[in-house]
Amino acid sequence: MNTFQKIALLFAFPLGMQLHAQVTIGYCKLGGGCKFYQTQYTYAQLDGMFNYLGTFEKDKGTLVFFKNKQNQDVHYPDTKRNLKELHTYFGGKGEPSVSKGGTISFEALIQPEDGNWVAITAPPITKNCSPQLATQLKSIAGLKSGNKTFKKPFTPEDLLPPKTPWLTTAPNRYKAIVLPETKPTIKSVYDFEVVSTKEIKGTLQVSFQIPTQATCEVTTNFTFERK
C-alpha cells in the first residue's frame, strides 16, 4: 500500500478514539472558580489539537481554559493541581462541579440560522509538501455546503465530519481534531468562530509527518455563509 492509499484509508475511518481515556478539562474564571468536564478524548488527541508537542500526553493533568486580566483567551495543561486546588486557585469556594462532555454554555452564544449554507474555501497554503502529496491533502477538508438545521443550542456537529472530537474554547469559538491512531502521523485541526447568525469563519490545518522528513502542512481558510 503506497502513501496515497494510506491517506485515503485514514480518512475513510477518521477517528480511532480510545473511549476508555477520559481527559478532564476546566473552564475557569478569575475570581469565580472552575467548572470541570470529563471528556471522552485521549491525551494524544488534545495534545495534537492544541499543539503541545507531546507534553500533555506525557505529563497528563487537566486542560484549563480562562480569560486573563488582559481579556485574552488562554489555555494550558495544569499538571500540578487537582480539581479542588484548581477551583480554589481561580477563586472558587467549596467542591467544584464535574460533568460529562466537552462543552459549556458560555454567555451570549450566537445561534446560526437554519437554511442553505455555502462553504467557501480559500486557496490552500502548503509548506514542505511535494506537489502530489499537497494535492491529496487538499481534498480532505470535508466542508460541505447544503441545507442545515442546527441543534439548539448550537454545536459544531452539523459542520464537521461525523464523530469528530471538538471543544468549546471561548464564547462562539470551537476547535476540533481528526487524529487517526496510525503511522505515519497525519492530523487535521479545525479552528472556527460563529461570527454572526449568517457567517462562520475558520481555518483547517492538515499535517502529514513522515520520519526523517519535514512535516508537510496544508492550511486552508474557510467561510460558511447563510444564503
ZILINSUL-V969909 format. One record per residue. RES is the residue in one letter. PHI is phi in degrees with one decimal (none if undefined). OMEGA is omega in degrees with one decimal (NA if undefined). Layout:
res=RES phi=PHI omega=OMEGA
res=RES phi=PHI omega=OMEGA
//
This chain:
res=M phi=none omega=-178.7
res=N phi=-84.5 omega=-175.8
res=T phi=-57.9 omega=-174.3
res=F phi=-74.5 omega=173.6
res=Q phi=-67.3 omega=176.9
res=K phi=-63.3 omega=179.0
res=I phi=-60.8 omega=179.9
res=A phi=-61.9 omega=-179.9
res=L phi=-66.9 omega=-179.8
res=L phi=-58.4 omega=-174.6
res=F phi=-87.2 omega=168.7
res=A phi=-78.0 omega=177.1
res=F phi=-129.0 omega=-163.0
res=P phi=-76.6 omega=-164.1
res=L phi=-103.1 omega=-179.4
res=G phi=59.0 omega=-175.6
res=M phi=-77.4 omega=171.0
res=Q phi=-93.8 omega=-172.0
res=L phi=-68.9 omega=-178.6
res=H phi=-77.1 omega=-177.8
res=A phi=-84.4 omega=179.4
res=Q phi=-127.0 omega=177.1
res=V phi=-95.0 omega=178.7
res=T phi=-90.1 omega=174.8
res=I phi=-117.5 omega=179.5
res=G phi=-128.3 omega=172.2
res=Y phi=-100.2 omega=-171.2
res=C phi=-116.8 omega=179.3
res=K phi=-133.6 omega=-179.8
res=L phi=-56.7 omega=-178.9
res=G phi=82.6 omega=-176.2
res=G phi=-126.0 omega=179.2
res=G phi=81.2 omega=-173.0
res=C phi=-132.7 omega=167.0
res=K phi=-116.5 omega=-173.7
res=F phi=-110.3 omega=179.4
res=Y phi=-133.0 omega=173.1
res=Q phi=-89.5 omega=-179.5
res=T phi=-95.4 omega=175.5
res=Q phi=-96.6 omega=-172.4
res=Y phi=-88.3 omega=178.0
res=T phi=-83.4 omega=174.8
res=Y phi=-62.6 omega=179.7
res=A phi=-63.6 omega=-179.8
res=Q phi=-64.9 omega=-178.6
res=L phi=-73.5 omega=173.7
res=D phi=-60.5 omega=179.1
res=G phi=-69.9 omega=-178.5
res=M phi=-62.5 omega=-175.8
res=F phi=-106.8 omega=173.0
res=N phi=57.2 omega=177.6
res=Y phi=-87.2 omega=171.2
res=L phi=59.8 omega=175.6
res=G phi=90.3 omega=-174.7
res=T phi=-71.2 omega=-179.8
res=F phi=-69.7 omega=177.5
res=E phi=-64.0 omega=-178.5
res=K phi=-76.8 omega=-171.1
res=D phi=-95.2 omega=-179.4
res=K phi=61.8 omega=-178.1
res=G phi=106.3 omega=-177.6
res=T phi=-116.4 omega=177.4
res=L phi=-86.6 omega=-172.1
res=V phi=-111.2 omega=173.8
res=F phi=-118.9 omega=173.8
res=F phi=-160.4 omega=176.4
res=K phi=-104.0 omega=-176.1
res=N phi=-80.1 omega=-176.4
res=K phi=-66.7 omega=176.8
res=Q phi=-90.7 omega=178.7
res=N phi=64.8 omega=177.5
res=Q phi=-101.4 omega=176.6
res=D phi=-78.2 omega=-173.9
res=V phi=-127.2 omega=171.6
res=H phi=-139.1 omega=177.7
res=Y phi=-162.7 omega=174.3
res=P phi=-85.8 omega=177.4
res=D phi=-94.3 omega=-177.4
res=T phi=-105.4 omega=-173.6
res=K phi=-106.4 omega=-171.6
res=R phi=-112.7 omega=170.3
res=N phi=-80.8 omega=-172.8
res=L phi=-63.3 omega=-179.9
res=K phi=-65.9 omega=178.8
res=E phi=-64.5 omega=176.7
res=L phi=-64.3 omega=179.7
res=H phi=-59.3 omega=179.2
res=T phi=-68.0 omega=-179.9
res=Y phi=-58.3 omega=179.7
res=F phi=-91.1 omega=173.1
res=G phi=94.6 omega=179.8
res=G phi=-81.2 omega=178.8
res=K phi=-119.1 omega=175.9
res=G phi=73.2 omega=-178.5
res=E phi=-81.7 omega=178.1
res=P phi=-76.1 omega=176.5
res=S phi=-86.1 omega=178.5
res=V phi=-130.2 omega=-178.1
res=S phi=-123.3 omega=175.2
res=K phi=-90.8 omega=174.5
res=G phi=114.4 omega=-176.0
res=G phi=-123.6 omega=-178.0
res=T phi=-130.9 omega=176.4
res=I phi=-146.5 omega=-179.2
res=S phi=-83.5 omega=174.8
res=F phi=-65.5 omega=176.7
res=E phi=-69.1 omega=173.4
res=A phi=59.7 omega=175.3
res=L phi=-68.5 omega=177.2
res=I phi=-92.3 omega=178.6
res=Q phi=-100.7 omega=178.7
res=P phi=-61.3 omega=178.8
res=E phi=-74.7 omega=172.2
res=D phi=-70.2 omega=177.9
res=G phi=138.5 omega=-177.6
res=N phi=-85.7 omega=179.6
res=W phi=-114.7 omega=-178.0
res=V phi=-111.9 omega=177.1
res=A phi=-88.6 omega=179.7
res=I phi=-118.0 omega=-179.1
res=T phi=-114.0 omega=177.3
res=A phi=-78.6 omega=176.3
res=P phi=-58.0 omega=-178.3
res=P phi=-63.8 omega=175.0
res=I phi=-107.5 omega=-176.3
res=T phi=-111.2 omega=179.0
res=K phi=-145.9 omega=177.1
res=N phi=61.2 omega=-177.6
res=C phi=-115.5 omega=169.7
res=S phi=-71.3 omega=-179.0
res=P phi=-55.6 omega=-178.0
res=Q phi=-68.6 omega=179.8
res=L phi=-67.8 omega=178.3
res=A phi=-59.7 omega=178.8
res=T phi=-62.4 omega=178.9
res=Q phi=-62.6 omega=-175.9
res=L phi=-71.8 omega=179.3
res=K phi=-64.2 omega=-171.5
res=S phi=-88.2 omega=-171.7
res=I phi=-111.0 omega=-177.4
res=A phi=-61.2 omega=176.3
res=G phi=72.0 omega=-180.0
res=L phi=-95.4 omega=-172.1
res=K phi=-122.3 omega=173.1
res=S phi=-77.1 omega=175.2
res=G phi=149.0 omega=179.0
res=N phi=-76.4 omega=-175.5
res=K phi=-127.3 omega=170.8
res=T phi=-114.9 omega=-172.7
res=F phi=-82.8 omega=173.3
res=K phi=-63.6 omega=178.7
res=K phi=-124.8 omega=-1.9
res=P phi=-68.9 omega=-175.2
res=F phi=-60.2 omega=166.5
res=T phi=-132.1 omega=-179.0
res=P phi=-73.9 omega=-173.4
res=E phi=-56.9 omega=-177.7
res=D phi=-79.1 omega=-179.0
res=L phi=-108.3 omega=-169.2
res=L phi=-98.8 omega=171.6
res=P phi=-56.6 omega=-175.9
res=P phi=-55.1 omega=173.4
res=K phi=61.4 omega=177.7
res=T phi=-81.5 omega=177.3
res=P phi=-64.3 omega=-179.8
res=W phi=-143.0 omega=179.1
res=L phi=-135.8 omega=167.4
res=T phi=-82.6 omega=-177.8
res=T phi=-104.1 omega=179.4
res=A phi=-170.3 omega=177.6
res=P phi=-52.8 omega=177.0
res=N phi=69.1 omega=179.1
res=R phi=-121.4 omega=-173.3
res=Y phi=-139.7 omega=176.6
res=K phi=-136.3 omega=-178.7
res=A phi=-143.3 omega=-178.1
res=I phi=-143.5 omega=165.5
res=V phi=-115.3 omega=-175.8
res=L phi=-137.5 omega=178.5
res=P phi=-62.2 omega=-178.7
res=E phi=-86.8 omega=-177.1
res=T phi=-140.0 omega=173.9
res=K phi=-122.3 omega=-3.5
res=P phi=-67.0 omega=-174.1
res=T phi=-76.0 omega=175.3
res=I phi=-135.8 omega=178.9
res=K phi=-146.5 omega=175.1
res=S phi=-126.1 omega=179.5
res=V phi=-120.3 omega=177.0
res=Y phi=-100.5 omega=173.0
res=D phi=-125.2 omega=179.3
res=F phi=-151.7 omega=-176.1
res=E phi=-134.1 omega=171.5
res=V phi=-82.1 omega=-174.4
res=V phi=-79.8 omega=179.4
res=S phi=-154.5 omega=179.4
res=T phi=-66.4 omega=-176.7
res=K phi=-123.1 omega=-177.0
res=E phi=-149.1 omega=175.4
res=I phi=-131.3 omega=-178.4
res=K phi=-121.6 omega=178.5
res=G phi=-169.9 omega=-179.5
res=T phi=-137.4 omega=173.0
res=L phi=-118.1 omega=176.4
res=Q phi=-118.5 omega=177.3
res=V phi=-107.8 omega=178.2
res=S phi=-128.2 omega=-177.4
res=F phi=-130.4 omega=-173.3
res=Q phi=-109.4 omega=177.2
res=I phi=-115.9 omega=-178.8
res=P phi=-53.0 omega=177.7
res=T phi=72.0 omega=177.8
res=Q phi=-123.2 omega=176.1
res=A phi=-66.1 omega=-178.2
res=T phi=-66.7 omega=175.7
res=C phi=-79.9 omega=-178.9
res=E phi=-127.3 omega=176.1
res=V phi=-126.9 omega=-178.5
res=T phi=-112.2 omega=-178.3
res=T phi=-128.3 omega=172.3
res=N phi=-85.5 omega=-178.3
res=F phi=-139.8 omega=177.1
res=T phi=-138.6 omega=167.7
res=F phi=-105.4 omega=179.3
res=E phi=-124.3 omega=175.9
res=R phi=-82.2 omega=-178.1
res=K phi=-100.3 omega=NA
//
